[in-house]
Amino acid sequence: MVSFIPRINVLIKETCMLENIAFLREGLSRRVSSFDRTGRNKDCLTIKKDEEIVLADLKGAGVIRHIWFTIMAGENYLRRMVLRIYWDGMEYPSVEAPIGDFFGIGHARLAPLNTAVFSISSSDFYGPKAGMNCYWPMPFSEGAKIVVTNECDGEVPAFYYYIDYDALDKLPANMGRFHAWWNRNNPCSPPKHIGKDPDVNLSDKDNYLIADIRGRGHYVGCNLSIHNLYGGWWGEGDDMFMVDGEKWPPDLHGTGSEDYFGHAWGMQPQNAFIYNGVSYYKKGTDPAQINERITVYRYHINDPVIFYKSLRLSIEHGHANDRCDDYASTAYWYQQLPHKRFPRFPDVEKRLPRPDAPVIVQATSLPFPITDGRPHSGMPFPQYNLVLQKKRTGKRRKK
């Protein structure tokens, strides 16, 4: 009879943050930071417009344990500045995301945050600023390079940072490399693969794409930022995980956006937990909540999604993709190198927050186009769809 007790004990140690803290470790604790090499107090970098600067170029093997940034810069710097990380001499990055979205909050905004892997201490001291912390462990065996690019309208006068890591003689076997990829659809496209009944979706082809990975590894979470362009409830879309190839039904199929992000009956903006919740919320225009902005997150620390050949993670934007809100996301995972190259990173204009539209909310008129005449999921005023259908066809939609 095979005993699983030793493996269970290992799993318990892996998932309890304090379980291993007393065990003596190998390696050397090291740091790269922006401290003033002259001994004075200018402990920050100045980054010129369009300049790419290497924050750290580490040699040999090790594990990055902590990254801390604080930045003084111009408007929308959290989307204009880009973080890229390269592992083991790779020519293309394993991490590529706007700085704000990487640290867990979209919309180029700041808010206090306290999760297992990210924390943010935000302040309005002489403009929006924050201490941003990342605690994802990031192994490397043949070097690591961390790069920041300034695509702000002008110079970044102050960029402070710490990168804390363990220097090792050799990396333990079977450790994946950390990856993060940012994506955006502004707005999401109307569905193209519609069957006889547009309320039925038996495919992920029209979904919003969160991750498309090739190789062996495990997915550990994401954040998703939504700019609500339709009003009402944006989150009727289901999450779908295709593990090691396309099939139907997916290997993991969800029941609604808020369900995947660990909430229920909508998202509760006041609830931000260590593994899931809301990291940013700006209320929309009453009563329909048009121009609501929200960032939600889910970190699979205790339940990573394992894949051996590939993983495709997507989520419907509205039920059966019947809404076209502005979606942006950052996905996080570990995998063996080499990884699939990311698509070309969007130009800065395509990363900036969408401006709020002027809104005059009426029961039979909304200022955003609807993709077809059927009632859309989460719509605050379903009768609007009837009016639109009548205008297009000359007939009212039958109930």
N, C-alpha and C positions, 0 to 999 in steps of 0.2 A: 504494500500500500504506500502510495507516494504522499509525503507530508508537505503541506503548503505553509506550515507555520513559519519557517525561516523567511520565505518570500513575503508573507503578511507582515512580519516584523520590519522588513526593509521598506515596504510600502508605507507603514506607519511613520517611520523615520523620515521618508522622503516628503511626506505631506504635513509634518509638524515642524514649524519653523524653529522651535526651541529644542527639539529633540536632540539635534546634533551639535548644539552650541558648545557643549563641554568637551567634545572630542578635539584633541590637538591636531592641528592642520599642518600640512606641508606647504612650502612656498615662502615667498617674500612679499610683504605688503608694500605696494608702491603707488605713487600718485603722479599724474601730470596735471598742472593747473596753470592759471593765468597770473600767478604771483609776480610781483615786480622784481626782476632779476637784479636791479640796482640796489635793492634794500629800501627803496622809498615806498610810497603808499599807492602808486598807480597799478593796482593789482588786476588790471583788465586789459583786453585787447581793443584796439580801434580797427574796424574793418571797413575798408573803402567800398564805395558803390561798385557792384558787380565783381568784387574780389572773392576768390575762393581761398580759404585759409585752412591749413592742416592743424587741428587741435592736438592730435597725438599720432605718432607713428611708432607703434610699439614693435619690438623685435622678439622673436622666439615664441615661447608658449606661455599661456596664462588665461585668466578669466577676469573680465571686467565685472566688478561688483556694484558699482555705483557711478552714475553720471549726474552732475548738478550744473545747471545753467541759471544765470540771471542776466538780463539784457536790457539796456536802455536804447530804444530805437524809435523810429517813426511809426506812423499809422499802419496797421495791418502787418506789422513785422512778423507776427507769428505764422502767417501764410507766405510772406515774401522770403523769409530765410529758410534755407533747406539744409537738412541734416543727411549726410551720406556716410555709411560705414562699410569698409572693405575688409574681408577676412582672408588671411593666408595667401596674400599676393594676388588675389583675384583682380581682374581688370575692370570689372563692373560691380556695382554696389550690392550688398545684401540688405542694406537699410537705405530707404530713400523716401523721405516724407518732409512736409513742412514742419518746423520745429514745434509749433503749438499742437498740431494734430498728433505728432509722435508722442508727446507727453500726455495725451489723453483728452484734449479739449479742442473742438473745432471752431469754425466761424471766426477765427482770428481773435478770439476773446479769452479772458482769464477768469478764473473762479477758484475758490479754495477746493482742494481735492485731497482725499486720503484713501488710497486703495493699497492692495498688497504690493503692487509693482510700480505705481506712480503716486507721487504726492506733490501738491502745488500750494505754496503759501503766497497768495496774491495781495497786492497793495496798489493804492492809487497815489502813492507818494511821488509827486511831480510827474504824474502820468501813470498809465497802467504798467505795472512791473510785477515780477513774481520770482520766487525761488522754485525752480522746477527740478524734481528728483526722479530718477529712473533706477529701479532695483532689479531689472531682468538680468540674470547672470548671462554673460556673453563670452563663451570659450573661443580660444584661437590657438592654433598649434604652430603657425609659421608667420606670425605677425598680425597686427591690426592697425588700420588707418581710419581716423575719424576726421571728417571734413565738414565744414560749414561754408555755405555760399550766401552772400548778401545780395539779394535782389530788391532791396528797398530803394526808394527814390533818392536816397542820399547815404551818407556815411553812417555807420553804426558806431556811436562814440564810446560805448562801453559794453563789452562782452566778457563776463566773468564765468569761469568754469572750473570744475574738478572732474577728473576721471580717475577713480580709485580701482586698483586691480591687484590680483595675485599674480606674481611672476613665478612660473613653474619651470622645472627642468624638462618635464614632458607632460602633455595633456593626457588625462585618463582616456581609455578607449571608449568608443561608442558615444561620444558627445557631439550632438548636433550643433550647427552654427545658428545664431539668432538672426532672424529676418523680420523686416517690417516693410510693408508696401502701402502707399497711399493711392486712392482712386477717387474719382468724382464723376458724376453725371449731373450736369446742370443745364436743364432739368433732365430727369429720367425720360427715356423715349417711350412713346405709346407702343403697346405690344404689336408685334408683326406676325406672330404665329398663333392666330386666333381660329378656333374651330367653329363648329355650328353654334355652340353655346359660349358666348364670350365670358360668362361667369365661371367657366370651367378651365382650369390650368393644370395640364398633366405634363409639364416640361419646365426646365429651368432656363430655357433659351432667352426669354425676355426679361429675366430677373436682373436686379442690380448685382453686379459682381463684387464680392468682397475679397476673394482670394482665388488664384488659379496657379497651382503649385505642381511642379514635376520633381520626382525624386522621393527619397525616404525621409520621413520625419514625423512630427506631430504639431498640430495647430494649437495655439495657446490663447487665442482671443482676438478681440477687435474693439474699436470704437466706431460709432456711426453717428454722423451729424446730419440733421434734416432741417432744411428751411421749408416750412409749411406754406405752400403756394395756393392751396385749395381751400384752406380752412377745415374745421372739423378735426377728425381723427385720422392721422396719417398711417397708423400701424397695423392694418389688417393683413399685411403681407407675411407669408410663412418663410422661415429659413429652410434651406435645403443643402445637405452635404452629400456630394458625390465622391466616394472614397474609391480610389484605384480604378476609375473608369466611369463612364456615363451609363446610367440605367434608370429604369422607373419601376417602382418608386425609388427615391434616393435612399441611401443607407441611413441617413438621419433626416427626418422630415418634421418640421415644427408646426405649431398651431396658431402663430401670430407673432408679430414683431416684439411686443412687450413680453411675451412668454419666453422668447429666446433670451432676452436681456434680464430675465429673472424677476420681472414685475408681473402684474395681472390687472385686468380691467383698466387698461391704459398705463402710462408711465406716471409715477408719482415723483414730481420734480424734487421734492425734499429728501428723497431716499437715495443715498449714495453709500454703498457698502464696499467691503474689501475686494469682492470678486465681481460685483455687478451693480448697476444703478445709473443715475443721471449725474453727469459731471458739469453740465452747463444747461441753463434754461433761461430763455427770455420769452415772456408771455406775448402772445400775438394780440391782434386787435379784437376786442369783444364785439359781438358775441361769437364770432365764427372762428377766432384764433388764427386768422390769416396773418402771415409773417411771423408766426411762432418759430423760434429757433431752439433747437435742443441737441445735445450730444449725449448718447447713451453708450454703455460699455458692458462687456462680458469677458471675463478672464478665466480661461479653463486651466487654472492652477492645479486643481485636484482631479480634473476630468479632461485631459488633453485628448484631441481627436487624432488617432494614430492612422498613418497611411504609409504604404510601402512603395507605391509607384506614382501616385498623384492625388491631389485633392482639389476639388472645385466647390467653393462655398459661395452661395448666392442667397438673396432674399427678395421676395416680391415687393414691389413698390405699390402698396395698396393690394387688395385682393385681386388675384389674376392680373396684376400689374396695371390696374385701372386708374392709377394716379401718376402724375408727372412732377412730383416735388423735386427739390434740389437735394441730392444725396452725396455725401462724401464719407470716406471710411479709411481707417488704418488697420490692417491685419497684421498679426504677430504670429510667428511660428519658428520652430527649429527644424533644420534638415541637414542632410549630408551635402557637401559641395561636390561638383558644381551645381548651382541652381539655375533655373530658367531665367533668362534676362527679363527684366521688367520692360513694359512698354515705355516709349519715350515720355519723359517726365513733362507734365503740362507747363506751358509758359506761365509767367506770373499773372498775366491778365485772366487766365482761366482758373487760377487758384483763389483769387480774391473773393471775399463774401459778396453774394448777390445783394444789391441794394433793396431795401424794402420798397414795395410797390405802394403808390397811393391807393387807399382803400376806402370805398363807400359801400358799406355792407347793406344789402337789401335782401328781402326774403326771396325775390325772384331774379336777382342779378348779382353775379360775382364777376370780378374783373379778370379772371383767368380763363383761358379757353379749355373746354372739356373735349376729350379726344373722340367721344362719340355720344350718342343720345341716352345711353342707359344710366340709371342711378349709380353713382360711384361710391365705393366704400368710404365710410367716414365723413360723407358730405353733410354739412350742417343743415342745408336747405335742399332736400331732394326735389322739391317742386321746380327748382331751377332747371333740372334736367328735362322736365316735361316741357317747359317753355322753349328750351333750346331745340328739342326734338320737333316741336311744332314749327319753329322757324325754319328748320332745315327741310322738313318733309311736307309741311302744311297739315300734318295730322298730329293729334295728341297720342302719346304712348299709352297703350292699353295696360291697365293694371292686371 
